[in-house]
Amino acid sequence: TVQQALDMGVRAFVTISAGFSEAGAEGEALQDRLVGMLRAHDAVMLGPNTTGLINFGRDTALSSTSRLATHGVPKGNIGVAVQSGALGSLLMDVAEREQIGMSHLISTGNEAVTDIADCVEFLIDDPETHAIALYVEAFRHPARIIAAARRAFAAGKPIAIYKAGRSDVGAAAAAGHTGALLGLRGTYEAAARQLGCGFI
């Protein structure tokens, strides 16, 4: 399906399907094949294994979350990027209950092409977003997220980071969830402190 879309000129994809790098060697090979197809056409992709994205300001959703049909999240200025679609859906519940306005909710999934650093870069450039919140299992490209965090600081857009995997059990769950390999929590905390990011 992706190859057919590429042949038609499509250059941006949201791949909700699971069964890729988070599912073992066979899934990882399938994800590598998918990434090769996309890169050969200079295309981008959110996912795979994502619940997609929602732009609340423009009432636009490319998302699989069923909460869209039943929840009314207020429009606002907080851009949220998460490495867990389920947690993103839960945040919609919290945002509705507490009347916290969001500009975007982006689930990054396996980050085969587009990673959380790309999402931060996008939210920095988005005029509707004044602050950024991240739920992170692992930063796959630390240098890029550091550069993005510095840009956010310079732009006056604070970043709050919630880091998963405090315990060995949490780290194992994250690895099985999106295939993320978690680094030492202290390293993340020190980096966040140096970059002026809030860290939980």
Phi and psi in degrees as a GROMACS rama.xvg file:
@    title "Ramachandran Plot"
@    xaxis  label "Phi"
@    yaxis  label "Psi"
@TYPE xy
-62.6399  -42.7561  VAL-2
-63.1397  -41.0129  GLN-3
-61.1899  -42.2813  GLN-4
-65.3468  -41.7884  ALA-5
-60.2424  -41.528  LEU-6
-64.1378  -26.357  ASP-7
-85.0522  -6.29912  MET-8
103.473  2.18183  GLY-9
-68.4595  135.416  VAL-10
-128.487  9.17013  ARG-11
-141.412  133.287  ALA-12
-134.734  146.729  PHE-13
-118.764  112.16  VAL-14
-106.46  101.074  THR-15
-78.4739  -29.3605  ILE-16
-53.1412  142.993  SER-17
-101.469  -176.79  ALA-18
97.7854  24.3324  GLY-19
-109.269  -130.85  PHE-20
-61.4699  -23.2311  SER-21
-74.9062  -8.37311  GLU-22
-108.759  12.384  ALA-23
108.328  -171.079  GLY-24
-62.2623  -42.1257  ALA-25
-64.5354  -43.2676  GLU-26
-65.8225  -36.4847  GLY-27
-64.4958  -40.1785  GLU-28
-63.4104  -39.8433  ALA-29
-64.5672  -41.1697  LEU-30
-64.9983  -40.9882  GLN-31
-60.4156  -40.1564  ASP-32
-63.6857  -43.381  ARG-33
-61.5784  -45.9751  LEU-34
-62.2961  -40.4877  VAL-35
-59.674  -41.9732  GLY-36
-62.3562  -44.7513  MET-37
-66.0608  -45.3541  LEU-38
-66.4544  -32.0097  ARG-39
-64.0027  -21.9458  ALA-40
-112.626  11.0612  HIS-41
54.1616  42.9924  ASP-42
-102.935  160.208  ALA-43
-116.672  159.731  VAL-44
-152.913  137.276  MET-45
-96.6354  126.102  LEU-46
109.776  -155.258  GLY-47
-71.0865  -175.373  PRO-48
63.214  45.7134  ASN-49
-123.723  157.958  THR-50
-93.5632  1.19096  THR-51
97.0417  -152.942  GLY-52
-141.373  153.352  LEU-53
-133.544  129.725  ILE-54
-106.136  100.811  ASN-55
-69.0462  -35.4619  PHE-56
-63.858  -32.3901  GLY-57
-104.517  7.54134  ARG-58
52.0129  45.971  ASP-59
-123.998  131.893  THR-60
-138.215  130.914  ALA-61
-118.59  78.49  LEU-62
-147.443  151.864  SER-63
-98.9208  -1.57514  SER-64
-69.7093  130.612  THR-65
-73.715  -14.1643  SER-66
-65.5253  -17.771  ARG-67
-60.8278  -31.5164  LEU-68
-79.8197  -18.8293  ALA-69
-123.123  -9.52815  THR-70
-119.529  142.568  HIS-71
-114.618  88.6404  GLY-72
-76.7663  129.947  VAL-73
-64.8942  145.089  PRO-74
-74.1642  140.819  LYS-75
-163.108  -153.33  GLY-76
-121.102  13.5848  ASN-77
-102.567  119.081  ILE-78
-92.7941  127.506  GLY-79
-118.468  129.629  VAL-80
-126.051  130.679  ALA-81
-131.014  147.667  VAL-82
-97.471  25.3238  GLN-83
-149.491  112.491  SER-84
-63.4945  -36.7993  GLY-85
-63.5379  -40.5992  ALA-86
-67.7353  -36.9899  LEU-87
-59.4932  -41.9077  GLY-88
-64.3135  -39.913  SER-89
-62.5528  -38.5838  LEU-90
-63.1032  -29.3993  LEU-91
-63.5432  -39.0655  MET-92
-61.0307  -47.2263  ASP-93
-63.4649  -44.2166  VAL-94
-61.6081  -40.1282  ALA-95
-67.8827  -45.8082  GLU-96
-64.3329  -43.0883  ARG-97
-92.6891  -0.470246  GLU-98
55.7704  52.2339  GLN-99
-101.74  120.233  ILE-100
-82.6906  134.29  GLY-101
-112.827  146.762  MET-102
-91.7552  -42.826  SER-103
-144.519  153.005  HIS-104
-131.808  116.831  LEU-105
-123.121  124.496  ILE-106
-101.559  122.18  SER-107
-87.5173  -18.6161  THR-108
61.3225  -136.504  GLY-109
-78.5323  -9.36825  ASN-110
56.9018  44.4992  GLU-111
-67.0039  -34.2791  ALA-112
-124.767  -54.3948  VAL-113
-98.1247  123.745  THR-114
-111.768  -177.711  ASP-115
-66.1462  -27.7481  ILE-116
-63.9919  -38.9714  ALA-117
-60.895  -40.2704  ASP-118
-64.6302  -42.0232  CYS-119
-62.1789  -44.0421  VAL-120
-58.1771  -44.0832  GLU-121
-61.3457  -45.2438  PHE-122
-68.7377  -31.1765  LEU-123
-62.4096  -41.3831  ILE-124
-81.035  -11.5549  ASP-125
-80.6656  117.891  ASP-126
-65.7053  -20.5337  PRO-127
-82.0089  -12.9176  GLU-128
-99.5362  123.41  THR-129
-109.236  -17.7405  HIS-130
-148.574  155.232  ALA-131
-127.068  133.493  ILE-132
-121.474  135.086  ALA-133
-126.174  137.079  LEU-134
-109.031  118.593  TYR-135
-123.755  130.184  VAL-136
-93.2614  -42.5381  GLU-137
-160.515  144.775  ALA-138
-91.5323  113.196  PHE-139
-74.9082  -26.7205  ARG-140
-130.603  80.284  HIS-141
-56.0194  -39.7807  PRO-142
-62.3037  -35.8222  ALA-143
-71.8616  -39.3841  ARG-144
-71.1614  -32.6549  ILE-145
-64.2456  -44.8084  ILE-146
-62.7804  -40.9452  ALA-147
-65.6361  -40.8963  ALA-148
-63.0122  -38.4968  ALA-149
-65.0094  -39.7031  ARG-150
-62.7207  -42.597  ARG-151
-62.457  -43.6963  ALA-152
-60.183  -44.8409  PHE-153
-64.7933  -31.6541  ALA-154
-84.0543  -2.78223  ALA-155
74.4852  26.5673  GLY-156
-111.709  101.666  LYS-157
-66.0665  149.051  PRO-158
-118.392  130.419  ILE-159
-112.447  131.307  ALA-160
-118.292  127.371  ILE-161
-106.319  118.278  TYR-162
-99.5989  123.252  LYS-163
-81.1549  165.708  ALA-164
82.3678  41.3441  GLY-165
-66.7377  -32.0809  ARG-166
-112.008  170.144  SER-167
-61.7883  -36.8961  ASP-168
-65.3306  -43.0025  VAL-169
-64.3525  -39.5713  GLY-170
-63.9637  -41.6789  ALA-171
-65.1657  -39.1052  ALA-172
-63.9369  -41.9701  ALA-173
-64.8143  -40.6194  ALA-174
-61.6114  -39.26  ALA-175
-77.7809  -15.101  GLY-176
-85.3051  -57.2278  HIS-177
-123.924  8.0623  THR-178
77.3511  15.784  GLY-179
-76.9513  138.567  ALA-180
-103.137  116.747  LEU-181
-88.5868  136.91  LEU-182
-88.1121  -177.843  GLY-183
-66.6131  132.724  LEU-184
-59.2055  -38.8602  ARG-185
-60.3854  -34.3872  GLY-186
-64.6955  -45.054  THR-187
-62.1973  -44.0907  TYR-188
-64.0348  -42.2134  GLU-189
-64.0476  -42.8478  ALA-190
-63.5078  -43.8273  ALA-191
-60.8682  -42.5884  ALA-192
-61.381  -44.6125  ARG-193
-65.2197  -29.7606  GLN-194
-91.5381  -0.630931  LEU-195
77.1494  23.3032  GLY-196
-96.0053  145.046  CYS-197
-72.3577  144.268  GLY-198
-141.189  129.233  PHE-199
